């Protein structure tokens, strides 16, 4: 409405979510952006958190070598060095068109003037008030009341002041000056290890976007340190030879095929993926068509595989609570951003005097080989903790194009289920012909190698499908809702169709 482009909108949304959606929106966390501009140029921006310089491989283990429960999940020690503010400045400096101050001002107003909680948000905050009090070392406005209800307003004056310092001093208003002092003081009171130097050292990194092909469509997604892009391309390549359209949505044939692709892909993820600046991820080998065909060679249409038998492949070696938003502007710029604190409200530790929550992204590292993290994901050497390293992510901001024409912009939160939700939605649209909203609403299922079972949303599976899958030898388990996909579909005539996920309070808007 103010004449900016999709990149300006993305920056403004990221800051606004840090205020009105504090469970996941953030300045204390990180994320990834995948974009294509109006000229067809593609971008991948990595503003993932980094392990502090004092981080060590075994920092979450006790003297006996066992993982200490919740040490990588709650409190200041769970936090990686935040990347979101650096990410927004990198994005704005390269592709924005309006002054940064104009993009931060609305968020300052929201924080200083207050905003209204929805029912769902009030419920979510209530579920964490005790933890936020326990793990923050000073009182803060987020948990001033013992409980909140939908319709209550929240005022976050310290966060407004922090945002104002960012507006006045740019990136240095977060990584230096008073905000940095407050972060380091919080670390000292709360047992964390992030230093002034860690903050000054943080840089967002432009990476080569990962581009694959599915039946003539280009799939543009995030390379490491997210596993999302590689895994998504592996999944699509695995199912491409099969007649999915014929099978139909939520049919046992489609689910069986997709789940077996997921079993193999997540086994590879656990063994091979991590921050490529620290570990030689065999990227090209993993998405090589011949390798994927070989991986799927033992796929049996008549029976479930076993995760004891199906382990990570050997690709050719080579010379790694969340929220998502999708934006397209009139000029044709398309932006896909997934950003996170990791768990809902992150480490539940608010930086005293600065009013924002710290992430608990360190839990995305593999604290000990083979021991599952909060999302049940296992890993090893590739994703071991090391100073300065970025923890492996599943975030999968994605754009689908035909040639250079944008067809879909999509992504979702959901930890380990992010990749499979993006996979499903691409298949829902390209194979099953669903419109964007119907695709987003379609019940979801998920397999991640270990545990060896199909997790699915209640009502997701027609009773007949459930029986057929059990007969094939699959174990099935109902779980809470999976992801919140927010996506845009460009119709052949150029008009836009949005899918806003009813699992959240998500909405679509056009101007
Ligand atoms: O980067 C990742 O894969 C996780 N930290 C994402 C966490 C997430 O999606 C939580 N939201 N439901």
Boltz pocket constraint, residues with backbone or C-beta under 6 A from the ligand:
constraints:
  - pocket:
      binder: B
      contacts: [[A, 321], [A, 322], [A, 323], [A, 340], [A, 341], [A, 342], [A, 343], [A, 344], [A, 361], [A, 364], [A, 392], [A, 393], [A, 394], [A, 395], [A, 412], [A, 413], [A, 414], [A, 415], [A, 416], [A, 418]]
      max_distance: 6.0
